[in-house]
């Protein structure tokens, strides 16, 4: 099981020095990958009475693919988007940006995609919130074609390309696509289309039910469910070292191929405190 970290961007200064210090120290500690969330704009709660989203206009987010262009030059960590909200973005441009990150990281890249929850953000980007699931499904197949074919012709409800292609193509052909999923419809999408997925809950009955749906959908699509990756999350701030180790073992037992340490929301102030939490967790998760 590969162990990485979630970049705590909502709680850190946004300067390049902080980004560099965090990524390089995580690599020194032995973590294998870094995952970042995506939001392009946040909603102003003053204009949306009753706003209940977890993020708003004041929550800081780096643009993940630009961030990873920077990190590709200073770290050998695998870089993971967890997730990019694909249907609110132009498909061809997203494919181009992902290909560039894959080239700059020499193939150390996983493109995590999801459909998102923020209708305000979709409106700001000029995209239809109500068709986001359908659009994501189409985007997955189209991007894989763009990453593997010299010239693509594609005409559909959401995208139209006539005899055009990306150059250069990525190192990984195609780039692995992992999906965020938190509903039966999304689980079936994982089984039919994805290379892996990011559960939004801990191991237990809910995870078991989701895995059953994913496996059935994969088999119905002629795919081997055992080839699909799964990345869990652990909060090092949620307990002592033994607790962290126990949670990691639960993910191993559940079949996770990857897990990420998420220090957000634990009350850490500044990059040093977040890195100290990673160091404590590394003592039990990354022996030697």
N, C-alpha and C positions, 0 to 999 in steps of 0.2 A: 504494500500500500504506500503510495507516494504521498508525502506530507508537505504541504505548502502553507501559505499565509494569505489572509485577506488584507489588502491595503486599507488602513483605517482613515480614509481620506476625509470623512466628515468631521474628524476630530483633530486633524493635524494642520499646521501651517502649510500653505500651498506653494512655498518657494522651492526651486530646484534642489537646494541643499538638503532639505528635509526628505524629499523623494529619494535622492541619492543615498543619504545616510541609512534610511530604512531598508531599501532594497539590498544594499551591499552588506549590511549587518545580517539581514535574514539569510542571505546566501552563505555568509561566514558561519552562521550557526548550523548550517546543514539542511535548511529547507530547500525544496526542489522547485517550487513554483510560486508565483504571486498572482492573486486574483483581484480584479477591481470591478466595482459596480459602475453602472452607467445611468446618468440622467443629464439631459441637455439643458433643460430649464426647470425651475421650480415655481410652483404656484404661490401667489401672494395671498395669505389667509385673509387679509383685510378685504379682499374682493370676492372671497368665496366663503360666506358664512357657514359655519359648521365643518370647516375643512378638517379632515381626520387622517390625511395621508402621513406616512412616516417621515417625509421630507417636505421642505417648502422652499420658498425663494431665497432663504438665507443659508441653506444647506450646501456645503461646498463639494463639488464633484469635478475632478479632472475629466477631460475627454479621453476615454481609455486608449484609443488607437494612437492618438497623438502622444499620450503619456508613454506608450510602449515603444514608439519610435525613439524616444529619449532613452528609455531603460535598456533597449537593445544594445546600445553602445557602451553600457557601464556594468552590465551583469549578464551572467549566463543562466539565470533562472528561466524556466519555462513561464511564459506570460499567458494569462487566461482572462478572458472577459466573462464576468459572471453576474449579470449578462448584459449584452448589447440589446437594446430594444429595437429589433430589426424592422418591424412594419412601419415605424415612424421615420425610417431613413430610405434614401434612394438605393435600390438594390445594387445597381451596377457600381455606384460610388462605394458602398460598403464592401463589395467584393474586391474592389481595387485597393482600398485601405487595408483590408485584411491580408491581401496578397503581399503588400509592401511590408507589413509587420512580419509576416512569415519569412520573407526574404532577409530582412534585417536581423531577425533572431536565428537565422539558419535553420528554420523549421521547428523552433521551440515555441510553438504557439497553438492554443486551442481557442476557437471562436465559440463562446457561449452566447446563445441567443434566447430571447424571450419576447413575449408580447406586451408586457408592461401592464400598468394599472391606472396611469395618470392621463385622464382624458384632456386635461388642460395642456399637457405637454404635446399630445397628438395635435390639438388644434393649433398650437403655436408653430408646429412644423408642417402644417397643411395636409395632414393625413387623416384618414377615416378610422376612428377608434372602433367602430362596430364591426369592421371586417378584418381586424388585425390577425386573428387566428388563421383565417383563410390565406391572407397575404403571406404570413410567415411560411406556411407550407410551400407555397409557390416559390418564395425566395430561396429556400434551402436547395431545391433542385436546380434553380437557375444559377445560383452562385457556384454550385459544384460544376456545372457546365462551363462557366466562365473561367474557373480555375484549371480546367483540363483540356479545353478545346481552343484552337487558334482563332476560329471564327464562329460566332453564335448567331443564329436566327431564332427568335422567340417572340410569339405574339399571344397575349392572353389578356385577361381582365385587368391586371395590375401593371404589367410591364410589356414594352415593345422594343425589341432589338433586331435590327436587320443587318446581318453580315458585319458584325463588329466583335472585337475581342480585346482582352487585356494583354499587355506586354510591359514588363516581363511577367511570366506566370510564376506562381509561388513555388517554394521548395517542395512542400507537401501538396500532392495532387490527388485528391482534394484535401484542403485543410479540414481537420476534424471539427465537426459541429456538435456541440453539446447544448442541451436545452434545459431551461428552467421549466418546471412543471408543478402544478398544484391543483389539478382537477383531473377527473377521468379522461376528458377529451384530450388534455395535454399529455397524459400518460400514454394514451394510444398513439399520439404523434411521436413521442419518444421511441416507442417500439417500432413504428413504421419507418422513421426517417433519420433518427439521430445516431451519433456515435457514442453518446453518453448523456448523463443528466445530473442535475443538481437538486437533490431532495431538499425540501424546506422544513423538515421535521427530523426528530431523532429516531434511531432504530426502535421498532416496536410494531404494534398491529397496523398502524396507518401506513408505515413503510412497506410492510409485508403485502398489504392490499394493493398498494401502488405497483409494487414489483410484479404481482400476479397479472395486473392489467397490461403492464409493459411487455411481459413475456408472451402473453397471449397475442397481443398485437404484432409483436415481432414474428412469431411463428406463422401467423396468418399472412404476413407479408413475405414469407419465405426467408426470414432472417434468423440467425442463431442468437437468442437472447444472451448467451454467455459472453458474447463479444462486446456487449455494451458496457461502457464505463459508468461509474457512479461516484460522485464526490460529496462526502459529508462535511459537516462543520462541527468544530469544537470551540467553545469559548474558554480560554485559559483563565479568565477571571471568574469562572463559575465554581471553582473549587480548588483544592490542593492538588499536588502533583499526582497523588494516587487516583484522584477523581478524574483528572485529565487522561491518565493512562487507561482507566477503566472505560471511559467513553470511547477512546480510540479503539480499544479491543472490541467493543460492541459494534463499531463500524466495520472492523475486519470480519467479524463473525457474520455480519449482514451482507458481506460480499463487496464492500466498497473497494474501488481501485485507487481512490485518492481521498484525501481529507485536507481541509484547510483550517488553520487556527484563526479565529476571528476575535480580535481584542476590542472591537467597538462596543460601546454601551456598558463597559465595565468600570467606568470612572477614571480611566487613566488620563493624566494631564501631560501632554507633550510627547514627542517622539521617543525620548529616553525611557519613559515609563512603559510605553507600548513594547519597546524592544526588550526591556527587562522581563516583561511577561512572556515574550517569545523565548527568551533564554531559559527561564524556569521550565517552560514546557518542553524545550529541547532536551533537557537533562533526562527526561523520562521517555520522550518519544523518539529521540535521535541518538541513541547510545553510540559512543565512539565517534 
